[in-house]
């Protein structure tokens, strides 16, 4: 690890102040296209993490009473600041994560949509009222904040996922402790700086950095009431179990194996372009990436054209114009993907396009894997069972739509799926029979806009309520039901031991 004083260090945010950690444990933030060390990130000490939570706990006392309009106006200002700094944010994100600049802007913009949603909190955090539920009695509900909440975010969307979490938690009146990915925290910290500039008060938003120990402390801390997590199934299952046992509300969006079914009546050119973009864009490092294509009936004849479409994609540094597929986040990630490609070939899948070891001029040290395509894939193969998280597409075949649906429903994951067709009847049958949380019809990556909620299911999600949309308001608030009766001054008292009846 590099210790040069010329390399900037990532700060913690505690009680409104960006502070240098006193830790002795650091990790380099590395440009995945060049291996250049961009910064070093601390693994916060236990005392620093406790200080962040204590700051959030203290700030909650006043923040929970801040008028809802005042909270909304902060996020109106915040969304404007994000727009003004979009190019800067995308450049930071591309350098530390590897995405193309266009994809990096998309990462920020999808998070921005949730910030805009948070600015409408006045219409979202409304209770209900029933007048005269009994004689002279009204019942109404209050959606009140929980307290200190926490978020644990992954490396693949270092702008979007943090913006899924802390804006909605804070807008609903909670305070927040964020733990970004230690692999690419720079764009997250720039977003945090802009959030403070927008007016978020000291202690309402805090940031700690670290690995497994930081995750465990957040799961165990008695002052944290709710945790939102996005990341791998292995870590997400651990977070859900540990935090749930500690009595917290938990939402975990986890791994995926997303299938696209292609019927022979689909629009060929649009379908092939969408499959290539969804499978190989962001180097396949999306939890909503299409990693399996099931070609139904005569659509099997499209396979050579799909291979040629993938072959035309340009592999390179995200900062280079015209790049379609950037590097993987780390050498470890690249080696894992290359190992799975080798296993796929060894287990009998036909490797139609091998993206290992692409030649990228000027970037000999980059973590590059090019578009890779297998056919003849079966459900017992490693490349089908495991989430590859790289630019690898597995192609399967089916005779009928129902056979293809059965393949999708037999997979343990339920994050997203898509159907390409021109038949409304087929599309309706698909949406009714498929057992997956997020469904696309001629849309390859069906992540809903923030007025709806993210709804992955089965092994892709733990917890009943998802991020953003109406569900997240329920997740970050406690419903209090009030039943009230007001007496006139001259009203005569009733008998003892009576109960209110709904008559």
FILO-531518 format. One record per residue (C-alpha): residue number from 1; residue in one letter; x, y, z. Coordinates in nm, 3 decimals. Each point is the difference from the previous one (the first is absolute). Example, Ala and Ser with C-alpha at 12.3 -4.5 7.8 and 13.67 -1.06 7.14 Angstrom:
REM residues 2
(pt 1; A; (1.230; -0.450; 0.780))
(pt 2; S; (0.137; 0.344; -0.066))
//
This chain:
REM residues 503
(pt 1; X; (0.000; 0.000; 0.000))
(pt 2; X; (0.122; 0.349; -0.085))
(pt 3; X; (0.075; 0.236; 0.289))
(pt 4; X; (0.117; 0.307; -0.194))
(pt 5; X; (-0.109; 0.324; 0.160))
(pt 6; X; (-0.082; 0.133; -0.347))
(pt 7; X; (-0.295; -0.239; -0.024))
(pt 8; X; (-0.315; 0.155; 0.145))
(pt 9; X; (-0.177; -0.174; 0.285))
(pt 10; X; (-0.376; -0.048; 0.013))
(pt 11; X; (-0.154; 0.163; 0.306))
(pt 12; X; (-0.267; -0.112; 0.243))
(pt 13; X; (-0.306; 0.220; 0.052))
(pt 14; X; (-0.094; 0.031; 0.367))
(pt 15; X; (-0.229; 0.267; 0.142))
(pt 16; X; (0.026; 0.217; -0.309))
(pt 17; X; (0.381; -0.006; -0.014))
(pt 18; X; (0.225; -0.181; -0.246))
(pt 19; X; (0.266; -0.153; 0.222))
(pt 20; X; (0.317; -0.199; -0.058))
(pt 21; X; (-0.023; -0.348; 0.144))
(pt 22; X; (0.250; -0.105; 0.265))
(pt 23; X; (-0.004; -0.360; -0.126))
(pt 24; X; (0.308; -0.195; -0.095))
(pt 25; X; (-0.191; -0.204; -0.260))
(pt 26; X; (-0.034; 0.152; -0.349))
(pt 27; X; (-0.091; -0.117; -0.348))
(pt 28; X; (0.098; 0.147; -0.335))
(pt 29; X; (-0.268; 0.127; -0.240))
(pt 30; X; (0.132; -0.109; -0.340))
(pt 31; X; (-0.093; 0.103; -0.355))
(pt 32; X; (-0.093; -0.340; -0.149))
(pt 33; X; (0.116; 0.098; -0.349))
(pt 34; X; (0.349; 0.112; 0.101))
(pt 35; X; (0.068; -0.126; 0.356))
(pt 36; X; (0.075; 0.360; 0.099))
(pt 37; X; (-0.063; 0.057; 0.371))
(pt 38; X; (-0.254; 0.282; 0.021))
(pt 39; X; (-0.046; 0.021; 0.376))
(pt 40; X; (0.014; -0.205; 0.314))
(pt 41; X; (-0.301; -0.083; 0.210))
(pt 42; X; (0.008; -0.066; 0.376))
(pt 43; X; (-0.158; -0.290; 0.180))
(pt 44; X; (-0.152; 0.206; 0.280))
(pt 45; X; (0.078; -0.087; 0.360))
(pt 46; X; (-0.271; -0.130; 0.229))
(pt 47; X; (0.005; 0.328; 0.191))
(pt 48; X; (-0.050; 0.199; -0.320))
(pt 49; X; (-0.296; -0.214; -0.103))
(pt 50; X; (-0.158; 0.037; 0.342))
(pt 51; X; (0.054; 0.377; -0.025))
(pt 52; X; (-0.181; 0.009; -0.336))
(pt 53; X; (-0.299; -0.186; 0.145))
(pt 54; X; (-0.001; 0.221; 0.311))
(pt 55; X; (0.000; 0.309; -0.220))
(pt 56; X; (-0.297; -0.132; -0.195))
(pt 57; X; (-0.184; -0.088; 0.321))
(pt 58; X; (0.045; 0.352; 0.138))
(pt 59; X; (-0.095; 0.169; -0.328))
(pt 60; X; (-0.321; -0.204; -0.018))
(pt 61; X; (-0.142; 0.183; 0.301))
(pt 62; X; (-0.041; 0.320; -0.200))
(pt 63; X; (-0.009; -0.133; -0.356))
(pt 64; X; (-0.312; -0.209; 0.064))
(pt 65; X; (-0.184; 0.322; 0.090))
(pt 66; X; (0.121; 0.195; -0.305))
(pt 67; X; (-0.302; 0.103; -0.210))
(pt 68; X; (-0.059; -0.229; -0.296))
(pt 69; X; (0.015; 0.295; -0.240))
(pt 70; X; (0.344; 0.095; 0.128))
(pt 71; X; (0.121; -0.354; -0.059))
(pt 72; X; (-0.145; 0.000; -0.352))
(pt 73; X; (0.171; 0.329; -0.090))
(pt 74; X; (0.342; -0.146; 0.087))
(pt 75; X; (-0.052; -0.269; -0.261))
(pt 76; X; (-0.127; 0.249; -0.255))
(pt 77; X; (0.332; 0.179; 0.043))
(pt 78; X; (0.192; -0.328; 0.002))
(pt 79; X; (-0.137; -0.119; -0.333))
(pt 80; X; (0.101; 0.331; -0.157))
(pt 81; X; (0.354; -0.032; 0.135))
(pt 82; X; (0.029; -0.353; -0.139))
(pt 83; X; (-0.108; 0.125; -0.343))
(pt 84; X; (0.255; 0.281; 0.011))
(pt 85; X; (0.281; -0.243; 0.088))
(pt 86; X; (-0.108; -0.291; -0.223))
(pt 87; X; (0.311; -0.001; -0.224))
(pt 88; X; (0.232; 0.021; 0.300))
(pt 89; X; (-0.179; -0.283; 0.181))
(pt 90; X; (0.006; -0.219; -0.311))
(pt 91; X; (0.373; 0.057; -0.049))
(pt 92; X; (0.077; -0.099; 0.360))
(pt 93; X; (-0.221; -0.306; -0.028))
(pt 94; X; (0.153; -0.111; -0.331))
(pt 95; X; (0.356; 0.034; 0.133))
(pt 96; X; (-0.054; -0.206; 0.315))
(pt 97; X; (-0.260; -0.251; -0.121))
(pt 98; X; (0.085; -0.039; -0.371))
(pt 99; X; (-0.336; 0.082; -0.159))
(pt 100; X; (-0.019; 0.190; -0.324))
(pt 101; X; (-0.078; 0.368; 0.049))
(pt 102; X; (-0.348; -0.047; -0.148))
(pt 103; X; (-0.071; -0.290; 0.235))
(pt 104; X; (0.142; 0.196; 0.293))
(pt 105; X; (-0.236; 0.289; -0.077))
(pt 106; X; (-0.284; -0.251; -0.010))
(pt 107; X; (0.105; -0.129; 0.343))
(pt 108; X; (-0.027; 0.352; 0.142))
(pt 109; X; (-0.323; 0.083; -0.181))
(pt 110; X; (-0.182; -0.310; 0.126))
(pt 111; X; (0.095; 0.100; 0.353))
(pt 112; X; (-0.108; 0.356; -0.073))
(pt 113; X; (-0.350; -0.127; -0.074))
(pt 114; X; (-0.025; -0.123; 0.360))
(pt 115; X; (0.119; 0.337; 0.130))
(pt 116; X; (-0.281; 0.161; -0.200))
(pt 117; X; (-0.237; -0.252; 0.153))
(pt 118; X; (0.124; 0.094; 0.348))
(pt 119; X; (-0.076; 0.366; -0.078))
(pt 120; X; (-0.367; -0.103; -0.023))
(pt 121; X; (-0.003; -0.143; 0.353))
(pt 122; X; (-0.286; 0.232; 0.097))
(pt 123; X; (-0.234; -0.204; -0.218))
(pt 124; X; (0.156; -0.336; 0.087))
(pt 125; X; (0.005; 0.002; 0.380))
(pt 126; X; (-0.373; 0.048; 0.044))
(pt 127; X; (-0.205; -0.188; 0.257))
(pt 128; X; (-0.367; -0.099; -0.018))
(pt 129; X; (-0.306; 0.126; 0.184))
(pt 130; X; (-0.343; -0.148; 0.053))
(pt 131; X; (-0.261; 0.239; 0.136))
(pt 132; X; (-0.261; -0.129; 0.248))
(pt 133; X; (0.118; -0.359; 0.032))
(pt 134; X; (-0.228; 0.006; 0.303))
(pt 135; X; (-0.222; 0.272; 0.141))
(pt 136; X; (0.221; 0.310; 0.021))
(pt 137; X; (0.316; -0.206; -0.049))
(pt 138; X; (0.262; 0.041; -0.276))
(pt 139; X; (0.294; -0.229; -0.080))
(pt 140; X; (0.309; 0.111; -0.188))
(pt 141; X; (0.353; -0.120; -0.065))
(pt 142; X; (0.336; 0.172; 0.029))
(pt 143; X; (0.303; -0.119; -0.200))
(pt 144; X; (0.285; 0.083; 0.236))
(pt 145; X; (0.374; -0.053; -0.054))
(pt 146; X; (0.179; -0.291; 0.164))
(pt 147; X; (0.326; 0.162; 0.113))
(pt 148; X; (0.351; -0.083; -0.116))
(pt 149; X; (0.010; -0.204; -0.323))
(pt 150; X; (0.295; -0.139; -0.192))
(pt 151; X; (0.090; -0.095; -0.356))
(pt 152; X; (0.262; -0.237; -0.144))
(pt 153; X; (0.065; 0.051; -0.370))
(pt 154; X; (0.182; -0.201; -0.275))
(pt 155; X; (0.276; 0.095; -0.242))
(pt 156; X; (-0.197; -0.033; -0.324))
(pt 157; X; (-0.224; 0.308; 0.042))
(pt 158; X; (0.191; 0.233; 0.233))
(pt 159; X; (-0.226; 0.297; -0.078))
(pt 160; X; (-0.343; -0.154; -0.059))
(pt 161; X; (-0.020; -0.236; 0.296))
(pt 162; X; (0.102; 0.250; 0.271))
(pt 163; X; (-0.258; 0.236; -0.153))
(pt 164; X; (-0.257; -0.277; 0.028))
(pt 165; X; (0.062; -0.005; 0.374))
(pt 166; X; (0.085; 0.312; 0.194))
(pt 167; X; (-0.227; 0.256; -0.176))
(pt 168; X; (-0.320; -0.195; 0.071))
(pt 169; X; (0.108; -0.090; 0.354))
(pt 170; X; (0.086; 0.361; 0.082))
(pt 171; X; (-0.301; 0.148; -0.179))
(pt 172; X; (-0.230; -0.211; 0.219))
(pt 173; X; (0.161; 0.147; 0.313))
(pt 174; X; (0.265; -0.257; 0.086))
(pt 175; X; (0.374; 0.049; 0.035))
(pt 176; X; (0.245; -0.220; -0.190))
(pt 177; X; (0.336; -0.176; 0.016))
(pt 178; X; (0.131; -0.098; -0.344))
(pt 179; X; (0.272; -0.259; -0.069))
(pt 180; X; (0.098; 0.024; -0.367))
(pt 181; X; (0.194; -0.266; -0.184))
(pt 182; X; (0.365; 0.018; 0.097))
(pt 183; X; (0.092; -0.068; -0.365))
(pt 184; X; (-0.134; 0.326; -0.147))
(pt 185; X; (-0.116; 0.250; 0.265))
(pt 186; X; (0.116; 0.320; -0.172))
(pt 187; X; (-0.315; 0.088; -0.194))
(pt 188; X; (-0.211; -0.090; 0.305))
(pt 189; X; (0.197; 0.246; 0.211))
(pt 190; X; (-0.041; 0.274; -0.261))
(pt 191; X; (-0.375; -0.061; 0.009))
(pt 192; X; (0.012; 0.024; 0.379))
(pt 193; X; (0.182; 0.335; -0.024))
(pt 194; X; (-0.275; 0.129; -0.228))
(pt 195; X; (-0.264; -0.129; 0.242))
(pt 196; X; (0.150; 0.209; 0.279))
(pt 197; X; (0.016; 0.299; -0.235))
(pt 198; X; (-0.371; -0.050; -0.069))
(pt 199; X; (-0.070; 0.048; 0.370))
(pt 200; X; (0.002; -0.337; 0.175))
(pt 201; X; (0.085; 0.093; 0.363))
(pt 202; X; (0.296; -0.137; 0.197))
(pt 203; X; (-0.052; -0.355; 0.122))
(pt 204; X; (-0.299; -0.073; -0.223))
(pt 205; X; (0.229; -0.171; -0.254))
(pt 206; X; (0.320; -0.177; 0.109))
(pt 207; X; (0.245; -0.217; -0.197))
(pt 208; X; (0.230; -0.276; 0.118))
(pt 209; X; (0.227; -0.222; -0.210))
(pt 210; X; (0.108; -0.356; 0.049))
(pt 211; X; (-0.055; -0.366; -0.072))
(pt 212; X; (-0.161; -0.291; 0.183))
(pt 213; X; (0.062; 0.145; 0.346))
(pt 214; X; (-0.182; 0.321; -0.089))
(pt 215; X; (-0.292; -0.198; -0.143))
(pt 216; X; (-0.025; -0.209; 0.317))
(pt 217; X; (0.012; 0.303; 0.227))
(pt 218; X; (-0.287; 0.166; -0.190))
(pt 219; X; (-0.202; -0.322; 0.015))
(pt 220; X; (0.056; -0.035; 0.376))
(pt 221; X; (-0.018; 0.361; 0.119))
(pt 222; X; (-0.301; 0.044; 0.230))
(pt 223; X; (-0.062; 0.360; -0.109))
(pt 224; X; (-0.047; -0.088; -0.369))
(pt 225; X; (-0.363; -0.078; -0.077))
(pt 226; X; (0.010; -0.096; -0.370))
(pt 227; X; (0.260; -0.113; -0.254))
(pt 228; X; (-0.015; 0.011; -0.378))
(pt 229; X; (0.244; -0.220; -0.191))
(pt 230; X; (0.080; -0.055; -0.368))
(pt 231; X; (0.269; -0.250; -0.096))
(pt 232; X; (0.086; -0.366; -0.029))
(pt 233; X; (-0.228; -0.278; 0.119))
(pt 234; X; (0.268; -0.130; 0.237))
(pt 235; X; (0.043; 0.331; 0.184))
(pt 236; X; (-0.368; 0.092; -0.027))
(pt 237; X; (-0.110; -0.324; 0.164))
(pt 238; X; (0.244; 0.066; 0.283))
(pt 239; X; (-0.122; 0.359; 0.043))
(pt 240; X; (-0.364; -0.106; 0.000))
(pt 241; X; (0.049; -0.274; 0.257))
(pt 242; X; (0.225; 0.199; 0.231))
(pt 243; X; (-0.195; 0.327; -0.011))
(pt 244; X; (-0.337; -0.175; 0.028))
(pt 245; X; (0.117; -0.187; 0.308))
(pt 246; X; (0.098; 0.338; 0.145))
(pt 247; X; (-0.360; 0.116; -0.046))
(pt 248; X; (0.051; 0.230; -0.297))
(pt 249; X; (-0.204; 0.055; -0.312))
(pt 250; X; (0.204; -0.127; -0.294))
(pt 251; X; (-0.028; 0.016; -0.378))
(pt 252; X; (0.258; -0.191; -0.202))
(pt 253; X; (0.020; 0.015; -0.381))
(pt 254; X; (0.236; -0.279; -0.098))
(pt 255; X; (0.125; -0.220; -0.282))
(pt 256; X; (-0.170; -0.083; -0.324))
(pt 257; X; (-0.012; -0.219; -0.307))
(pt 258; X; (-0.216; 0.198; -0.239))
(pt 259; X; (-0.150; -0.169; -0.305))
(pt 260; X; (-0.127; 0.151; -0.324))
(pt 261; X; (-0.240; -0.209; -0.205))
(pt 262; X; (-0.003; 0.070; -0.374))
(pt 263; X; (-0.297; -0.107; -0.210))
(pt 264; X; (0.042; -0.031; -0.377))
(pt 265; X; (-0.254; 0.279; -0.064))
(pt 266; X; (0.213; 0.256; 0.187))
(pt 267; X; (0.151; 0.303; -0.176))
(pt 268; X; (0.335; -0.154; -0.092))
(pt 269; X; (0.229; 0.304; -0.019))
(pt 270; X; (-0.139; 0.162; 0.314))
(pt 271; X; (0.015; -0.328; 0.190))
(pt 272; X; (0.361; -0.078; -0.098))
(pt 273; X; (0.112; 0.353; 0.091))
(pt 274; X; (-0.181; -0.015; 0.334))
(pt 275; X; (0.147; -0.340; 0.085))
(pt 276; X; (0.353; 0.116; -0.077))
(pt 277; X; (-0.040; 0.317; 0.205))
(pt 278; X; (-0.161; -0.175; 0.295))
(pt 279; X; (0.250; -0.289; 0.006))
(pt 280; X; (0.326; 0.186; -0.063))
(pt 281; X; (-0.064; 0.361; 0.105))
(pt 282; X; (0.174; 0.105; 0.323))
(pt 283; X; (0.221; -0.305; -0.065))
(pt 284; X; (-0.291; -0.215; 0.121))
(pt 285; X; (0.041; 0.136; 0.353))
(pt 286; X; (-0.370; 0.071; 0.056))
(pt 287; X; (-0.235; -0.190; 0.226))
(pt 288; X; (-0.255; 0.059; -0.278))
(pt 289; X; (0.226; -0.114; -0.285))
(pt 290; X; (-0.145; -0.256; -0.239))
(pt 291; X; (0.231; -0.298; 0.047))
(pt 292; X; (-0.218; -0.267; -0.164))
(pt 293; X; (-0.183; 0.020; -0.333))
(pt 294; X; (-0.255; -0.270; -0.081))
(pt 295; X; (-0.066; -0.015; -0.374))
(pt 296; X; (-0.339; -0.156; -0.070))
(pt 297; X; (-0.077; -0.198; -0.316))
(pt 298; X; (0.114; 0.167; -0.321))
(pt 299; X; (0.172; 0.279; 0.196))
(pt 300; X; (0.288; -0.247; 0.042))
(pt 301; X; (0.105; 0.095; -0.353))
(pt 302; X; (0.091; 0.348; 0.132))
(pt 303; X; (0.296; -0.132; 0.198))
(pt 304; X; (0.271; 0.075; -0.262))
(pt 305; X; (-0.125; 0.358; -0.031))
(pt 306; X; (0.005; 0.039; 0.377))
(pt 307; X; (0.363; -0.115; 0.004))
(pt 308; X; (0.090; 0.250; -0.271))
(pt 309; X; (-0.177; 0.278; 0.188))
(pt 310; X; (0.205; -0.080; 0.311))
(pt 311; X; (0.320; -0.019; -0.205))
(pt 312; X; (-0.042; 0.360; -0.118))
(pt 313; X; (0.005; 0.145; 0.353))
(pt 314; X; (0.313; 0.195; 0.086))
(pt 315; X; (0.190; -0.096; 0.314))
(pt 316; X; (0.201; 0.279; 0.163))
(pt 317; X; (0.042; 0.251; 0.279))
(pt 318; X; (-0.324; 0.165; 0.102))
(pt 319; X; (0.151; 0.343; -0.063))
(pt 320; X; (0.078; -0.081; -0.365))
(pt 321; X; (-0.257; 0.113; -0.262))
(pt 322; X; (-0.191; -0.281; -0.164))
(pt 323; X; (0.061; -0.255; 0.275))
(pt 324; X; (-0.289; -0.242; 0.047))
(pt 325; X; (0.147; -0.236; 0.262))
(pt 326; X; (0.230; 0.134; 0.271))
(pt 327; X; (0.217; -0.193; 0.247))
(pt 328; X; (-0.114; -0.211; 0.290))
(pt 329; X; (0.038; 0.158; 0.343))
(pt 330; X; (0.310; -0.195; 0.108))
(pt 331; X; (0.256; -0.260; -0.101))
(pt 332; X; (-0.171; -0.243; 0.234))
(pt 333; X; (-0.331; 0.054; -0.179))
(pt 334; X; (0.167; -0.049; -0.338))
(pt 335; X; (0.168; -0.323; 0.111))
(pt 336; X; (-0.330; -0.132; 0.136))
(pt 337; X; (-0.184; 0.072; -0.326))
(pt 338; X; (0.279; -0.155; -0.206))
(pt 339; X; (-0.012; -0.308; 0.224))
(pt 340; X; (-0.373; -0.040; -0.050))
(pt 341; X; (0.041; 0.031; -0.379))
(pt 342; X; (0.256; -0.281; 0.013))
(pt 343; X; (-0.235; -0.213; 0.211))
(pt 344; X; (-0.286; 0.061; -0.243))
(pt 345; X; (0.207; -0.130; -0.288))
(pt 346; X; (0.124; -0.295; 0.206))
(pt 347; X; (-0.355; -0.094; 0.100))
(pt 348; X; (-0.111; -0.024; -0.363))
(pt 349; X; (-0.148; 0.337; -0.092))
(pt 350; X; (0.096; 0.124; -0.348))
(pt 351; X; (0.215; 0.313; 0.025))
(pt 352; X; (-0.109; 0.198; -0.305))
(pt 353; X; (0.177; 0.321; 0.100))
(pt 354; X; (0.290; 0.005; 0.246))
(pt 355; X; (0.063; 0.340; 0.159))
(pt 356; X; (0.300; -0.100; 0.209))
(pt 357; X; (0.322; 0.201; -0.039))
(pt 358; X; (-0.116; 0.266; -0.244))
(pt 359; X; (0.266; 0.229; -0.141))
(pt 360; X; (-0.073; 0.357; 0.111))
(pt 361; X; (0.252; 0.244; -0.139))
(pt 362; X; (0.160; 0.216; 0.266))
(pt 363; X; (-0.159; -0.190; 0.290))
(pt 364; X; (0.204; -0.318; 0.037))
(pt 365; X; (-0.066; -0.016; 0.375))
(pt 366; X; (-0.377; 0.041; -0.014))
(pt 367; X; (-0.246; -0.252; 0.145))
(pt 368; X; (-0.160; -0.066; -0.337))
(pt 369; X; (-0.223; -0.285; -0.109))
(pt 370; X; (-0.179; 0.041; -0.332))
(pt 371; X; (-0.350; -0.116; -0.093))
(pt 372; X; (-0.021; -0.377; 0.042))
(pt 373; X; (-0.278; -0.222; -0.128))
(pt 374; X; (-0.081; -0.363; 0.072))
(pt 375; X; (-0.262; -0.218; -0.167))
(pt 376; X; (-0.119; -0.347; 0.096))
(pt 377; X; (-0.019; 0.106; 0.365))
(pt 378; X; (-0.189; -0.227; 0.241))
(pt 379; X; (-0.131; 0.066; 0.349))
(pt 380; X; (0.260; -0.221; 0.169))
(pt 381; X; (0.300; 0.197; -0.132))
(pt 382; X; (0.201; 0.234; 0.223))
(pt 383; X; (-0.045; 0.292; -0.242))
(pt 384; X; (-0.377; -0.035; 0.043))
(pt 385; X; (-0.013; -0.069; 0.372))
(pt 386; X; (0.239; 0.278; 0.107))
(pt 387; X; (-0.037; 0.373; -0.045))
(pt 388; X; (0.300; 0.076; -0.223))
(pt 389; X; (-0.017; 0.380; 0.035))
(pt 390; X; (0.194; 0.052; -0.322))
(pt 391; X; (-0.073; 0.048; -0.371))
(pt 392; X; (-0.108; -0.361; -0.056))
(pt 393; X; (-0.329; -0.104; -0.163))
(pt 394; X; (-0.128; -0.357; 0.025))
(pt 395; X; (-0.235; -0.106; -0.281))
(pt 396; X; (-0.257; -0.272; 0.056))
(pt 397; X; (-0.276; -0.130; -0.226))
(pt 398; X; (-0.364; -0.091; 0.046))
(pt 399; X; (-0.273; -0.128; -0.229))
(pt 400; X; (-0.283; 0.203; 0.153))
(pt 401; X; (-0.061; 0.306; 0.216))
(pt 402; X; (-0.128; -0.220; 0.283))
(pt 403; X; (0.318; -0.208; -0.011))
(pt 404; X; (0.205; 0.320; 0.024))
(pt 405; X; (-0.212; 0.128; 0.290))
(pt 406; X; (0.057; -0.329; 0.182))
(pt 407; X; (0.378; 0.048; -0.033))
(pt 408; X; (-0.020; 0.350; 0.148))
(pt 409; X; (-0.229; -0.103; 0.285))
(pt 410; X; (0.223; -0.295; 0.092))
(pt 411; X; (0.295; 0.233; 0.062))
(pt 412; X; (0.031; 0.100; 0.366))
(pt 413; X; (0.043; 0.370; -0.078))
(pt 414; X; (-0.283; 0.238; -0.079))
(pt 415; X; (0.149; 0.342; -0.060))
(pt 416; X; (-0.096; 0.083; -0.359))
(pt 417; X; (-0.107; -0.156; -0.328))
(pt 418; X; (-0.108; 0.112; -0.345))
(pt 419; X; (-0.203; -0.121; -0.296))
(pt 420; X; (0.051; 0.117; -0.356))
(pt 421; X; (-0.309; -0.044; -0.217))
(pt 422; X; (-0.257; 0.184; -0.211))
(pt 423; X; (-0.286; -0.207; 0.142))
(pt 424; X; (-0.211; 0.163; 0.268))
(pt 425; X; (-0.150; -0.337; 0.090))
(pt 426; X; (0.346; -0.153; 0.051))
(pt 427; X; (0.110; 0.300; 0.206))
(pt 428; X; (-0.304; -0.021; 0.227))
(pt 429; X; (0.046; -0.374; 0.046))
(pt 430; X; (0.364; 0.061; 0.088))
(pt 431; X; (-0.067; 0.269; 0.258))
(pt 432; X; (-0.264; -0.216; 0.167))
(pt 433; X; (0.201; -0.324; 0.016))
(pt 434; X; (0.355; 0.121; 0.063))
(pt 435; X; (0.115; -0.016; 0.365))
(pt 436; X; (0.241; 0.294; -0.004))
(pt 437; X; (-0.026; 0.336; 0.174))
(pt 438; X; (0.079; 0.234; -0.289))
(pt 439; X; (-0.128; -0.076; -0.347))
(pt 440; X; (0.091; 0.166; -0.329))
(pt 441; X; (-0.207; -0.021; -0.317))
(pt 442; X; (0.238; 0.097; -0.284))
(pt 443; X; (0.202; 0.176; 0.274))
(pt 444; X; (0.324; -0.183; 0.088))
(pt 445; X; (0.080; 0.146; 0.344))
(pt 446; X; (-0.335; 0.062; 0.170))
(pt 447; X; (0.111; 0.215; 0.294))
(pt 448; X; (-0.312; 0.204; 0.085))
(pt 449; X; (-0.002; 0.377; 0.024))
(pt 450; X; (-0.013; 0.128; 0.359))
(pt 451; X; (-0.376; 0.056; 0.016))
(pt 452; X; (-0.007; -0.380; 0.012))
(pt 453; X; (0.218; -0.217; 0.224))
(pt 454; X; (0.282; -0.241; -0.079))
(pt 455; X; (-0.167; -0.339; 0.033))
(pt 456; X; (0.248; -0.284; -0.039))
(pt 457; X; (-0.118; -0.328; 0.151))
(pt 458; X; (0.097; -0.347; 0.122))
(pt 459; X; (0.378; -0.044; 0.050))
(pt 460; X; (0.065; 0.349; -0.139))
(pt 461; X; (-0.172; 0.180; 0.287))
(pt 462; X; (-0.042; -0.032; 0.374))
(pt 463; X; (-0.245; 0.223; 0.182))
(pt 464; X; (-0.353; 0.094; -0.091))
(pt 465; X; (0.052; 0.359; -0.112))
(pt 466; X; (0.222; 0.127; -0.279))
(pt 467; X; (0.196; 0.320; -0.063))
(pt 468; X; (-0.169; 0.320; -0.120))
(pt 469; X; (-0.364; 0.031; -0.112))
(pt 470; X; (-0.282; -0.030; 0.252))
(pt 471; X; (0.157; -0.306; 0.161))
(pt 472; X; (0.303; 0.188; 0.126))
(pt 473; X; (-0.216; 0.253; 0.185))
(pt 474; X; (-0.153; -0.292; 0.188))
(pt 475; X; (0.347; -0.145; 0.062))
(pt 476; X; (0.138; 0.320; 0.152))
(pt 477; X; (-0.306; 0.093; 0.210))
(pt 478; X; (-0.198; -0.142; 0.288))
(pt 479; X; (-0.377; 0.022; -0.029))
(pt 480; X; (-0.165; 0.139; 0.311))
(pt 481; X; (-0.379; -0.026; 0.021))
(pt 482; X; (-0.185; 0.262; 0.203))
(pt 483; X; (-0.364; -0.036; 0.105))
(pt 484; X; (-0.135; 0.329; 0.134))
(pt 485; X; (-0.320; 0.132; 0.157))
(pt 486; X; (-0.055; 0.359; 0.109))
(pt 487; X; (-0.276; 0.088; 0.247))
(pt 488; X; (-0.212; 0.310; 0.010))
(pt 489; X; (0.022; 0.190; 0.330))
(pt 490; X; (-0.358; -0.087; 0.093))
(pt 491; X; (0.011; -0.365; -0.108))
(pt 492; X; (-0.105; -0.249; 0.270))
(pt 493; X; (0.248; -0.280; 0.076))
(pt 494; X; (-0.081; -0.357; -0.097))
(pt 495; X; (-0.008; -0.310; 0.219))
(pt 496; X; (0.317; -0.164; 0.130))
(pt 497; X; (0.158; -0.296; -0.185))
(pt 498; X; (-0.158; 0.071; -0.339))
(pt 499; X; (0.188; -0.049; -0.325))
(pt 500; X; (-0.025; 0.183; -0.327))
(pt 501; X; (-0.194; -0.205; -0.252))
(pt 502; X; (-0.016; 0.060; -0.372))
(pt 503; X; (-0.379; 0.042; -0.018))
//
